[in-house]
Amino acid sequence: MLTALIITSIVAVAAVVLYLMQRSVLRRMRIDSAANTSNLRKKIDDLESKLQLAEKAAASASKDADAIRHTLTAREQEGNRLKTTVESLKIRRIDVIQSLLALQRTSYTDPGHIKVLFSDFFLLHKPFEMVGGDFYKLISIRDNILVACGNCGISGEIGLLKGLQNVLMLEDIVQRNGLENIQAGEVLDALRTKYAHIAERDGYRHETDEDVPVNFTVCIINQRERTLSYAGAYGSLCLVRKAYPGTSRREVDVHEFRGDRMNFAVSFGRRKNYTTGNITLEKDDKLYLKTDGYVNQRGGSQNARYGDQYLRQLLMKHANEPMLEQRKAFEEEFENWRGNNRGNDILVIGLALKIAGK
């Protein structure tokens, strides 16, 4: 009986202890679960916060993208407008150049007229751009022929306009004075006076070097009387003559005649007259006038100036060829020498004179 009671008590105590242990375990599980739930909630809240920030960043990026797209669209439209403007300006420039070229054709001497005046000739007139500042003019009055060429030192449309200005001034001088009683140096003196008047009109005491031709050569030829007078403002001409006249030998001599080292700008104050040189012409003489673009062209293996010495050799090599072949030789020589360098405006005039034999 007692034993049964003891056993019963032990069982009851064990049941109580087991119950208490179960309650403790369940309580701990609830506490852990609550903690886990709290941590999970915090993580969820953090993720939601980050998601909100990401959504705000995405919205801001979308706005920025829209702004960029709008800017790009505006710039593209502006670029298209500029492109249209540039194309329009190009077309207008071409129209202007075409008008200037038409004016040049009527102002410069027509090649057909040159052919009538001389036995043979060539004209190598090549501006680096579409138009340039090298100019020439031939004027004939009875037996006298004025031949002039020069370089304004400026390429493009402005250069052409300045070239036309010089041609018009030459025509005015010849119209006022004729060619019978005027020397080549006096023509340059008259041109300098015109430039001085322009400077005074515009309020300048002196023209600058950019306002006047860089070089200018004038000669007056009378083929019947076998005379030639020449003058230059940093200009020159070459005369090619048979080394053995009256024979069948083909050797030639090249004679260069230089003008004054004095352009129109620096001479305003001094008023020193330009020097006139005189040459007696002979049968089979050939005359060459040029601006400085040809000899000043840089190129070759040393990227040096072409120079007068090479030009002399070129003349001696090709002087006996027809003028058209000479032009081709001059042009090929220039392009070969220039290579990839920027080209100068060039002007070379070759004239085979009509000098009757003795």
Backbone hydrogen bonds in HBPLUS format (Angstrom, degrees):
<---DONOR---> <-ACCEPTOR-->    atom                        ^
c    i                          cat <-CA-CA->   ^        H-A-AA   ^      H-
h    n   atom  resd res      DA  || num        DHA   H-A  angle D-A-AA Bond
n    s   type  num  typ     dist DA aas  dist angle  dist       angle   num
A0005-LEU N   A0001-MET O   2.96 MM   4  6.25 147.6  2.07 142.8 151.8     1
A0006-ILE N   A0002-LEU O   2.85 MM   4  6.13 158.2  1.89 151.3 157.2     2
A0007-ILE N   A0003-THR O   2.90 MM   4  6.13 166.8  1.92 154.0 157.5     3
A0008-THR N   A0004-ALA O   2.90 MM   4  6.01 153.9  1.97 139.4 147.3     4
A0009-SER N   A0005-LEU O   2.81 MM   4  6.08 155.7  1.86 148.8 155.3     5
A0010-ILE N   A0006-ILE O   2.81 MM   4  6.12 161.0  1.85 154.0 159.4     6
A0011-VAL N   A0007-ILE O   2.91 MM   4  6.11 164.5  1.93 151.0 155.2     7
A0012-ALA N   A0008-THR O   2.92 MM   4  6.16 152.4  2.00 143.8 151.8     8
A0013-VAL N   A0009-SER O   2.77 MM   4  6.07 160.5  1.80 152.9 158.4     9
A0014-ALA N   A0010-ILE O   2.76 MM   4  5.99 165.0  1.78 154.5 159.3    10
A0015-ALA N   A0011-VAL O   2.86 MM   4  6.05 150.5  1.94 142.7 151.0    11
A0016-VAL N   A0012-ALA O   2.90 MM   4  6.21 153.9  1.97 146.1 153.3    12
A0017-VAL N   A0013-VAL O   2.80 MM   4  6.13 166.5  1.82 159.0 162.1    13
A0018-LEU N   A0014-ALA O   2.84 MM   4  5.98 164.0  1.86 149.5 154.4    14
A0019-TYR N   A0015-ALA O   2.84 MM   4  6.01 149.9  1.93 141.2 150.0    15
A0020-LEU N   A0016-VAL O   2.79 MM   4  6.09 159.5  1.83 152.9 158.8    16
A0021-MET N   A0017-VAL O   2.86 MM   4  6.08 155.3  1.92 151.4 158.2    17
A0022-GLN N   A0018-LEU O   2.91 MM   4  6.10 156.7  1.97 144.7 151.1    18
A0023-ARG N   A0019-TYR O   2.90 MM   4  6.18 156.6  1.96 148.7 155.3    19
A0024-SER N   A0020-LEU O   2.95 MM   4  6.19 151.6  2.03 142.8 150.7    20
A0025-VAL N   A0021-MET O   2.86 MM   4  6.14 161.5  1.90 152.3 157.0    21
A0026-LEU N   A0022-GLN O   2.84 MM   4  6.06 165.5  1.87 151.3 155.6    22
A0027-ARG N   A0023-ARG O   2.84 MM   4  5.98 152.5  1.92 142.9 151.1    23
A0028-ARG N   A0024-SER O   2.89 MM   4  6.16 160.2  1.93 148.5 153.8    24
A0029-MET N   A0025-VAL O   2.90 MM   4  6.14 157.2  1.95 149.4 156.4    25
A0030-ARG N   A0026-LEU O   2.83 MM   4  6.13 153.1  1.90 145.7 153.1    26
A0031-ILE N   A0027-ARG O   2.86 MM   4  6.18 155.8  1.92 149.1 156.1    27
A0032-ASP N   A0028-ARG O   2.80 MM   4  6.06 167.0  1.82 156.5 159.5    28
A0033-SER N   A0029-MET O   2.76 MM   4  5.88 157.8  1.81 146.0 153.4    29
A0034-ALA N   A0030-ARG O   2.85 MM   4  6.01 153.4  1.92 143.4 150.6    30
A0035-ALA N   A0031-ILE O   2.86 MM   4  6.16 156.1  1.92 146.7 153.9    31
A0036-ASN N   A0032-ASP O   2.75 MM   4  6.00 165.5  1.78 153.9 158.1    32
A0037-THR N   A0033-SER O   2.75 MM   4  5.91 154.8  1.81 143.8 152.0    33
A0038-SER N   A0034-ALA O   2.77 MM   4  6.00 153.4  1.84 145.8 153.2    34
A0039-ASN N   A0035-ALA O   2.82 MM   4  6.14 163.4  1.85 154.7 158.9    35
A0040-LEU N   A0036-ASN O   2.76 MM   4  5.94 161.1  1.80 149.7 155.8    36
A0041-ARG N   A0037-THR O   2.81 MM   4  6.00 151.6  1.89 143.5 151.7    37
A0042-LYS N   A0038-SER O   2.87 MM   4  6.17 155.7  1.93 147.4 154.2    38
A0043-LYS N   A0039-ASN O   2.90 MM   4  6.21 160.2  1.94 152.0 157.0    39
A0044-ILE N   A0040-LEU O   2.78 MM   4  6.04 155.8  1.83 147.2 154.8    40
A0045-ASP N   A0041-ARG O   2.69 MM   4  5.97 157.9  1.74 149.8 156.5    41
A0046-ASP N   A0042-LYS O   2.75 MM   4  6.05 156.5  1.81 149.7 156.7    42
A0047-LEU N   A0043-LYS O   2.79 MM   4  6.05 162.3  1.82 150.1 154.9    43
A0048-GLU N   A0044-ILE O   2.79 MM   4  6.04 157.1  1.84 149.7 156.6    44
A0049-SER N   A0045-ASP O   2.79 MM   4  6.03 154.7  1.86 147.2 154.6    45
A0050-LYS N   A0046-ASP O   2.80 MM   4  6.08 163.0  1.83 153.2 158.0    46
A0051-LEU N   A0047-LEU O   2.73 MM   4  5.90 150.5  1.82 144.2 153.5    47
A0052-GLN N   A0048-GLU O   2.84 MM   4  6.09 152.5  1.92 144.7 151.8    48
A0053-LEU N   A0049-SER O   2.90 MM   4  6.24 158.4  1.95 148.4 154.5    49
A0054-ALA N   A0050-LYS O   2.75 MM   4  6.01 156.1  1.81 147.8 155.1    50
A0055-GLU N   A0051-LEU O   2.76 MM   4  6.00 152.8  1.83 146.1 154.1    51
A0056-LYS N   A0052-GLN O   2.82 MM   4  6.14 154.4  1.89 147.6 154.8    52
A0057-ALA N   A0053-LEU O   2.77 MM   4  6.06 159.4  1.81 149.5 155.7    53
A0058-ALA N   A0054-ALA O   2.74 MM   4  5.93 156.8  1.79 147.5 154.5    54
A0059-ALA N   A0055-GLU O   2.82 MM   4  6.04 153.3  1.89 143.1 150.8    55
A0060-SER N   A0056-LYS O   2.79 MM   4  6.08 158.1  1.84 148.9 155.4    56
A0061-ALA N   A0057-ALA O   2.70 MM   4  5.92 158.9  1.74 149.4 156.1    57
A0062-SER N   A0058-ALA O   2.76 MM   4  5.94 148.6  1.86 142.4 151.6    58
A0063-LYS N   A0059-ALA O   2.89 MM   4  6.23 152.2  1.97 144.6 151.9    59
A0064-ASP N   A0060-SER O   2.80 MM   4  6.14 159.2  1.84 150.5 156.8    60
A0065-ALA N   A0061-ALA O   2.70 MM   4  5.90 157.0  1.75 147.3 154.4    61
A0066-ASP N   A0062-SER O   2.82 MM   4  6.07 152.4  1.90 143.2 151.0    62
A0067-ALA N   A0063-LYS O   2.80 MM   4  6.12 155.1  1.86 147.7 155.3    63
A0068-ILE N   A0064-ASP O   2.72 MM   4  6.01 157.7  1.77 152.3 158.9    64
A0069-ARG N   A0065-ALA O   2.77 MM   4  5.97 162.5  1.80 149.0 154.2    65
A0070-HIS N   A0066-ASP O   2.79 MM   4  5.99 154.8  1.85 144.9 152.6    66
A0071-THR N   A0067-ALA O   2.77 MM   4  6.04 156.2  1.82 146.4 153.4    67
A0072-LEU N   A0068-ILE O   2.69 MM   4  5.94 166.8  1.71 157.3 161.0    68
A0073-THR N   A0069-ARG O   2.81 MM   4  5.94 155.7  1.87 144.7 152.0    69
A0074-ALA N   A0070-HIS O   2.83 MM   4  6.08 155.7  1.89 145.8 152.9    70
A0075-ARG N   A0071-THR O   2.74 MM   4  6.02 160.1  1.78 153.7 159.6    71
A0076-GLU N   A0072-LEU O   2.73 MM   4  5.87 154.4  1.80 145.8 153.7    72
A0077-GLN N   A0073-THR O   2.87 MM   4  6.09 155.9  1.92 144.9 151.5    73
A0078-GLU N   A0074-ALA O   2.80 MM   4  6.08 155.8  1.85 146.0 153.5    74
A0079-GLY N   A0075-ARG O   2.64 MM   4  5.85 155.4  1.70 147.8 155.4    75
A0080-ASN N   A0076-GLU O   2.85 MM   4  6.10 152.7  1.92 144.9 152.2    76
A0081-ARG N   A0077-GLN O   2.86 MM   4  6.17 151.9  1.94 144.7 153.0    77
A0082-LEU N   A0078-GLU O   2.76 MM   4  6.06 159.9  1.80 151.5 157.2    78
A0083-LYS N   A0079-GLY O   2.77 MM   4  5.96 157.6  1.82 146.8 153.7    79
A0084-THR N   A0080-ASN O   2.86 MM   4  6.06 155.9  1.91 144.1 150.6    80
A0085-THR N   A0081-ARG O   2.82 MM   4  6.10 153.1  1.89 146.1 154.4    81
A0086-VAL N   A0082-LEU O   2.71 MM   4  5.98 162.8  1.74 156.0 160.4    82
A0087-GLU N   A0083-LYS O   2.89 MM   4  6.08 164.2  1.91 149.4 153.9    83
A0088-SER N   A0084-THR O   2.87 MM   4  6.06 152.2  1.95 142.0 150.5    84
A0089-LEU N   A0085-THR O   2.77 MM   4  6.06 154.9  1.83 150.3 157.6    85
A0090-LYS N   A0086-VAL O   2.77 MM   4  6.05 153.8  1.84 150.3 158.1    86
A0091-ILE N   A0087-GLU O   2.94 MM   4  6.20 158.9  1.99 146.2 151.4    87
A0092-ARG N   A0088-SER O   2.86 MM   4  6.14 158.2  1.90 147.2 153.8    88
A0093-ARG N   A0089-LEU O   2.69 MM   4  5.90 155.4  1.74 148.9 156.1    89
A0094-ILE N   A0090-LYS O   2.84 MM   4  6.09 159.9  1.88 150.0 155.3    90
A0095-ASP N   A0091-ILE O   2.91 MM   4  6.19 153.0  1.99 144.9 152.8    91
A0096-VAL N   A0092-ARG O   2.85 MM   4  6.16 155.2  1.91 148.6 155.5    92
A0097-ILE N   A0093-ARG O   2.76 MM   4  6.04 164.3  1.78 155.4 159.7    93
A0098-GLN N   A0094-ILE O   2.82 MM   4  6.00 158.3  1.86 148.4 154.6    94
A0099-SER N   A0095-ASP O   2.98 MM   4  6.22 152.0  2.06 143.6 151.2    95
A0100-LEU N   A0096-VAL O   2.83 MM   4  6.15 155.7  1.89 150.6 158.0    96
A0101-LEU N   A0097-ILE O   2.76 MM   4  5.99 157.4  1.80 152.9 159.2    97
A0102-ALA N   A0098-GLN O   2.98 MM   4  6.17 151.6  2.06 140.7 148.3    98
A0103-LEU N   A0099-SER O   2.96 MM   4  6.26 150.9  2.05 143.5 151.7    99
A0104-GLN N   A0100-LEU O   2.72 MM   4  6.01 149.9  1.81 146.9 156.4   100
A0105-ARG N   A0101-LEU O   2.88 MM   4  6.13 156.5  1.93 148.5 153.6   101
A0106-THR N   A0102-ALA O   3.25 MM   4  6.52 145.0  2.38 138.6 146.9   102
A0107-SER N   A0103-LEU O   2.97 MM   4  6.12 132.2  2.20 140.9 154.4   103
A0107-SER N   A0104-GLN O   3.08 MM   3  4.99 130.0  2.34  94.0 107.9   104
A0108-TYR N   A0104-GLN O   2.74 MM   4  5.65 175.0  1.74 159.4 161.2   105
A0113-HIS N   A0110-ASP O   2.91 MM   3  5.44 133.8  2.13 114.3 126.0   106
A0114-ILE N   A0110-ASP O   3.28 MM   4  6.73 152.4  2.36 148.2 156.2   107
A0115-LYS N   A0111-PRO O   3.01 MM   4  6.27 155.8  2.07 151.3 157.2   108
A0116-VAL N   A0113-HIS O   3.15 MM   3  5.19 126.3  2.45  95.0 108.4   109
A0117-LEU N   A0113-HIS O   3.22 MM   4  6.54 146.6  2.34 144.6 153.1   110
A0117-LEU N   A0114-ILE O   3.06 MM   3  5.16 121.4  2.41  97.5 112.2   111
A0118-PHE N   A0114-ILE O   3.20 MM   4  6.42 143.9  2.34 155.1 163.1   112
A0119-SER N   A0352-ALA O   2.95 MM 233  5.39 136.2  2.15 163.9 168.3   113
A0352-ALA N   A0120-ASP O   2.83 MM 232  4.99 174.3  1.83 149.0 147.1   114
A0122-PHE N   A0350-GLY O   2.90 MM 228  5.06 145.5  2.02 136.9 140.8   115
A0350-GLY N   A0122-PHE O   2.95 MM 228  5.06 169.1  1.96 145.7 149.4   116
A0124-LEU N   A0348-VAL O   2.89 MM 224  5.10 178.6  1.89 163.2 163.2   117
A0348-VAL N   A0124-LEU O   2.90 MM 224  5.10 149.8  1.99 135.4 145.3   118
A0126-LYS N   A0346-ILE O   2.93 MM 220  5.32 155.8  1.99 147.2 155.1   119
A0346-ILE N   A0126-LYS O   3.01 MM 220  5.32 165.4  2.04 132.2 136.9   120
A0156-GLY N   A0131-VAL O   3.15 MM  25  5.11 131.4  2.40 135.3 128.4   121
A0152-CYS N   A0133-GLY O   3.11 MM  19  5.04 158.0  2.16 120.1 127.0   122
A0135-PHE N   A0150-GLY O   3.01 MM  15  5.53 161.1  2.05 147.4 152.7   123
A0150-GLY N   A0135-PHE O   3.02 MM  15  5.53 154.1  2.09 148.2 150.9   124
A0137-LYS N   A0148-ALA O   2.92 MM  11  5.32 149.4  2.02 149.0 149.5   125
A0148-ALA N   A0137-LYS O   2.93 MM  11  5.32 151.2  2.01 154.1 162.7   126
A0139-ILE N   A0146-LEU O   2.92 MM   7  5.07 151.8  2.00 138.3 147.4   127
A0146-LEU N   A0139-ILE O   2.72 MM   7  5.07 170.1  1.73 157.3 158.0   128
A0141-ILE N   A0144-ASN O   2.87 MM   3  5.38 159.3  1.91 156.0 163.0   129
A0144-ASN N   A0141-ILE O   3.06 MM   3  5.38 157.7  2.11 136.5 132.5   130
A0145-ILE N   A0221-ILE O   2.84 MM  76  5.08 151.2  1.92 145.2 154.4   131
A0221-ILE N   A0145-ILE O   2.77 MM  76  5.08 164.5  1.80 149.7 151.3   132
A0147-VAL N   A0219-CYS O   2.87 MM  72  5.39 166.5  1.88 162.3 166.2   133
A0219-CYS N   A0147-VAL O   2.92 MM  72  5.39 151.5  2.01 153.5 162.4   134
A0149-CYS N   A0217-THR O   3.04 MM  68  5.55 152.5  2.12 150.5 158.3   135
A0217-THR N   A0149-CYS O   2.90 MM  68  5.55 166.4  1.92 169.1 173.4   136
A0151-ASN N   A0215-ASN O   3.04 MM  64  5.57 151.7  2.12 151.8 154.6   137
A0214-VAL N   A0151-ASN O   2.67 MM  63  5.61 143.1  1.80 155.3 168.0   138
A0160-LEU N   A0156-GLY O   3.09 MM   4  6.45 156.1  2.15 150.3 157.2   139
A0161-LEU N   A0157-GLU O   2.96 MM   4  6.25 158.4  2.00 151.7 157.2   140
A0162-LYS N   A0158-ILE O   2.98 MM   4  6.26 157.9  2.03 150.5 156.3   141
A0163-GLY N   A0159-GLY O   2.86 MM   4  6.11 151.8  1.94 146.7 155.4   142
A0164-LEU N   A0160-LEU O   2.88 MM   4  6.17 156.9  1.93 151.5 157.1   143
A0165-GLN N   A0161-LEU O   2.96 MM   4  6.22 147.0  2.07 141.3 150.7   144
A0166-ASN N   A0162-LYS O   3.05 MM   4  6.41 154.0  2.12 148.5 153.7   145
A0167-VAL N   A0163-GLY O   3.03 MM   4  6.37 156.3  2.09 149.0 155.8   146
A0168-LEU N   A0164-LEU O   2.93 MM   4  6.17 161.0  1.97 151.3 155.8   147
A0169-MET N   A0165-GLN O   2.99 MM   4  6.25 153.2  2.07 146.1 153.7   148
A0170-LEU N   A0166-ASN O   2.91 MM   4  6.17 155.5  1.97 148.1 154.8   149
A0171-GLU N   A0167-VAL O   2.97 MM   4  6.24 162.1  2.00 151.2 155.8   150
A0172-ASP N   A0168-LEU O   3.02 MM   4  6.24 153.7  2.09 144.3 151.1   151
A0173-ILE N   A0169-MET O   2.98 MM   4  6.25 156.7  2.03 149.1 155.0   152
A0174-VAL N   A0170-LEU O   2.98 MM   4  6.26 167.0  1.99 159.1 161.7   153
A0175-GLN N   A0171-GLU O   2.89 MM   4  5.99 156.8  1.95 145.9 153.2   154
A0176-ARG N   A0172-ASP O   3.01 MM   4  6.16 148.3  2.11 144.0 151.5   155
A0177-ASN N   A0173-ILE O   2.94 MM   4  6.06 150.0  2.03 148.2 156.7   156
A0178-GLY N   A0174-VAL O   2.66 MM   4  4.82 149.9  1.74 139.7 143.8   157
A0186-GLU N   A0183-GLN O   3.02 MM   3  5.20 122.9  2.36  99.7 114.4   158
A0187-VAL N   A0183-GLN O   3.18 MM   4  6.62 138.7  2.36 146.4 157.8   159
A0187-VAL N   A0184-ALA O   3.10 MM   3  5.20 130.1  2.36  97.7 110.9   160
A0188-LEU N   A0184-ALA O   3.33 MM   4  6.79 154.3  2.40 148.9 154.1   161
A0189-ASP N   A0185-GLY O   2.95 MM   4  6.27 153.1  2.03 145.0 153.4   162
A0190-ALA N   A0186-GLU O   2.96 MM   4  6.13 155.6  2.02 141.4 147.1   163
A0191-LEU N   A0187-VAL O   2.97 MM   4  6.29 151.5  2.05 145.2 153.5   164
A0192-ARG N   A0188-LEU O   2.87 MM   4  6.11 160.4  1.91 152.6 157.5   165
A0193-THR N   A0189-ASP O   3.00 MM   4  6.28 154.3  2.07 146.6 153.5   166
A0194-LYS N   A0190-ALA O   3.05 MM   4  6.36 151.3  2.14 144.0 151.3   167
A0195-TYR N   A0191-LEU O   3.02 MM   4  6.39 155.8  2.08 150.9 157.2   168
A0196-ALA N   A0192-ARG O   2.87 MM   4  6.18 149.0  1.97 147.7 157.1   169
A0197-HIS N   A0193-THR O   2.94 MM   4  6.24 152.6  2.02 148.1 154.9   170
A0198-ILE N   A0194-LYS O   3.01 MM   4  6.33 152.0  2.09 145.5 153.2   171
A0199-ALA N   A0195-TYR O   2.96 MM   4  6.23 157.0  2.01 146.5 152.4   172
A0200-GLU N   A0196-ALA O   2.93 MM   4  6.20 160.3  1.97 150.8 155.8   173
A0201-ARG N   A0197-HIS O   2.86 MM   4  6.00 155.3  1.92 145.5 152.8   174
A0202-ASP N   A0198-ILE O   3.01 MM   4  6.22 148.4  2.11 144.8 152.7   175
A0204-TYR N   A0199-ALA O   2.78 MM   5  5.02 164.3  1.81 154.1 149.0   176
A0203-GLY N   A0200-GLU O   3.13 MM   3  5.02 157.1  2.18  98.7 105.5   177
A0211-ASP N   A0208-THR O   2.96 MM   3  5.40 153.8  2.03 112.6 120.7   178
A0216-PHE N   A0233-ALA O   3.01 MM  17  5.07 142.4  2.15 127.0 137.3   179
A0233-ALA N   A0216-PHE O   2.80 MM  17  5.07 160.9  1.84 150.8 157.5   180
A0218-VAL N   A0231-ALA O   2.98 MM  13  5.49 172.2  1.99 164.8 165.1   181
A0231-ALA N   A0218-VAL O   2.92 MM  13  5.49 146.8  2.03 161.0 166.0   182
A0220-ILE N   A0229-SER O   2.81 MM   9  5.30 152.7  1.88 149.7 158.8   183
A0229-SER N   A0220-ILE O   3.03 MM   9  5.30 158.9  2.08 143.8 149.5   184
A0222-ASN N   A0227-THR O   2.92 MM   5  5.25 166.9  1.94 154.8 153.1   185
A0226-ARG N   A0222-ASN O   2.85 MM   4  5.78 111.3  2.33 137.3 155.8   186
A0227-THR N   A0222-ASN O   3.06 MM   5  5.25 156.0  2.12 144.4 147.2   187
A0281-LEU N   A0226-ARG O   2.86 MM  55  4.73 165.8  1.88 127.4 131.7   188
A0228-LEU N   A0279-ILE O   2.99 MM  51  5.12 129.1  2.26 152.5 159.0   189
A0279-ILE N   A0228-LEU O   2.77 MM  51  5.12 154.5  1.84 154.0 161.1   190
A0230-TYR N   A0277-GLY O   2.83 MM  47  5.18 152.2  1.91 141.9 149.7   191
A0277-GLY N   A0230-TYR O   2.81 MM  47  5.18 167.1  1.83 154.9 158.4   192
A0260-ASP N   A0232-GLY O   2.79 MM  28  5.67 130.5  2.04 146.8 141.1   193
A0234-TYR N   A0260-ASP O   2.76 MM  26  5.80 164.3  1.78 171.4 172.4   194
A0259-GLY N   A0235-GLY O   2.82 MM  24  5.46 157.5  1.87 169.8 165.1   195
A0237-LEU N   A0257-PHE O   2.99 MM  20  5.46 152.4  2.07 144.6 153.2   196
A0257-PHE N   A0237-LEU O   2.85 MM  20  5.46 170.7  1.86 168.1 171.4   197
A0238-CYS N   A0288-TYR O   2.89 MM  50  5.06 166.3  1.91 150.5 155.2   198
A0288-TYR N   A0238-CYS O   2.85 MM  50  5.06 153.6  1.92 155.6 158.8   199
A0239-LEU N   A0255-HIS O   2.73 MM  16  5.09 162.8  1.76 152.7 158.7   200
A0255-HIS N   A0239-LEU O   2.85 MM  16  5.09 169.5  1.86 149.6 153.2   201
A0240-VAL N   A0286-LYS O   2.82 MM  46  5.09 166.5  1.83 151.8 156.0   202
A0286-LYS N   A0240-VAL O   2.98 MM  46  5.09 154.3  2.05 147.9 154.0   203
A0241-ARG N   A0253-ASP O   2.97 MM  12  5.38 162.6  2.00 154.2 159.7   204
A0253-ASP N   A0241-ARG O   2.76 MM  12  5.38 164.4  1.78 163.2 168.1   205
A0243-ALA N   A0251-GLU O   2.89 MM   8  5.50 175.4  1.89 130.4 131.3   206
A0247-THR N   A0244-TYR O   3.30 MM   3  5.98 141.6  2.46 140.5 141.1   207
A0268-PHE N   A0265-ALA O   3.41 MM   3  5.84 173.7  2.42 113.5 115.2   208
A0271-ARG N   A0267-SER O   3.01 MM   4  5.81 165.1  2.03 155.3 158.1   209
A0285-ASP N   A0282-GLU O   3.19 MM   3  5.74 145.5  2.32 139.4 136.6   210
A0353-LEU N   A0285-ASP O   3.16 MM  68  5.93 155.2  2.23 154.4 161.8   211
A0287-LEU N   A0351-LEU O   2.81 MM  64  5.06 163.3  1.83 151.1 155.4   212
A0351-LEU N   A0287-LEU O   2.75 MM  64  5.06 157.3  1.80 156.7 162.2   213
A0289-LEU N   A0349-ILE O   2.97 MM  60  5.17 153.6  2.04 144.8 152.6   214
A0349-ILE N   A0289-LEU O   2.79 MM  60  5.17 168.0  1.80 158.7 160.4   215
A0291-THR N   A0347-LEU O   3.09 MM  56  5.63 147.9  2.19 152.4 156.1   216
A0296-ASN N   A0292-ASP O   3.02 MM   4  5.94 143.0  2.16 148.9 159.4   217
A0297-GLN N   A0294-TYR O   3.34 MM   3  5.52 162.5  2.37 105.1 110.3   218
A0307-GLY N   A0295-VAL O   2.86 MM  12  4.55 177.4  1.86 131.2 130.7   219
A0306-TYR N   A0297-GLN O   2.93 MM   9  5.68 123.9  2.25 141.6 157.0   220
A0299-GLY N   A0304-ALA O   2.93 MM   5  5.43 145.8  2.05 133.7 142.0   221
A0304-ALA N   A0299-GLY O   2.84 MM   5  5.43 128.3  2.10 165.0 149.2   222
A0300-GLY N   A0337-TRP O   2.86 MM  37  5.00 138.4  2.04 145.5 144.3   223
A0303-ASN N   A0300-GLY O   3.26 MM   3  5.16 166.1  2.28 104.4 108.1   224
A0311-LEU N   A0307-GLY O   3.40 MM   4  6.64 153.2  2.47 138.2 145.8   225
A0312-ARG N   A0308-ASP O   2.89 MM   4  6.13 153.7  1.96 148.8 155.2   226
A0313-GLN N   A0309-GLN O   3.07 MM   4  6.40 158.1  2.12 146.3 151.8   227
A0314-LEU N   A0310-TYR O   2.88 MM   4  6.11 151.0  1.96 146.1 154.6   228
A0315-LEU N   A0311-LEU O   2.94 MM   4  6.21 156.1  2.00 150.8 156.5   229
A0316-MET N   A0312-ARG O   2.98 MM   4  6.25 162.7  2.01 152.2 156.7   230
A0317-LYS N   A0313-GLN O   3.00 MM   4  6.11 147.2  2.11 142.7 151.2   231
A0318-HIS N   A0314-LEU O   3.17 MM   4  6.31 150.6  2.26 146.0 152.2   232
A0319-ALA N   A0315-LEU O   2.86 MM   4  5.33 126.1  2.16 152.4 158.1   233
A0321-GLU N   A0318-HIS O   3.05 MM   3  5.49 164.2  2.08 119.5 124.5   234
A0325-GLU N   A0322-PRO O   2.99 MM   3  5.40 122.0  2.34 108.0 122.0   235
A0326-GLN N   A0322-PRO O   2.99 MM   4  6.35 150.7  2.07 149.9 159.3   236
A0327-ARG N   A0323-MET O   2.90 MM   4  6.22 155.9  1.96 150.6 156.1   237
A0328-LYS N   A0324-LEU O   3.20 MM   4  6.47 158.6  2.24 142.0 147.0   238
A0329-ALA N   A0325-GLU O   2.95 MM   4  6.22 156.1  2.00 147.3 153.9   239
A0330-PHE N   A0326-GLN O   2.84 MM   4  6.12 160.3  1.88 156.8 161.6   240
A0331-GLU N   A0327-ARG O   2.95 MM   4  6.17 163.6  1.97 153.7 157.8   241
A0332-GLU N   A0328-LYS O   2.96 MM   4  6.12 166.8  1.98 152.3 156.0   242
A0333-GLU N   A0329-ALA O   2.95 MM   4  5.99 160.8  1.99 146.7 152.5   243
A0334-PHE N   A0330-PHE O   3.00 MM   4  6.16 156.7  2.06 144.9 151.3   244
A0335-GLU N   A0331-GLU O   3.03 MM   4  6.28 167.4  2.05 154.3 156.6   245
A0336-ASN N   A0332-GLU O   2.92 MM   4  6.05 162.9  1.95 152.3 157.3   246
A0337-TRP N   A0333-GLU O   2.98 MM   4  6.09 155.4  2.04 145.0 151.8   247
A0338-ARG N   A0334-PHE O   2.86 MM   4  6.01 161.6  1.89 152.7 158.3   248
A0339-GLY N   A0335-GLU O   3.11 MM   4  6.18 164.2  2.13 149.1 151.7   249
A0341-ASN N   A0338-ARG O   3.09 MM   3  5.51 161.6  2.13 136.4 135.8   250
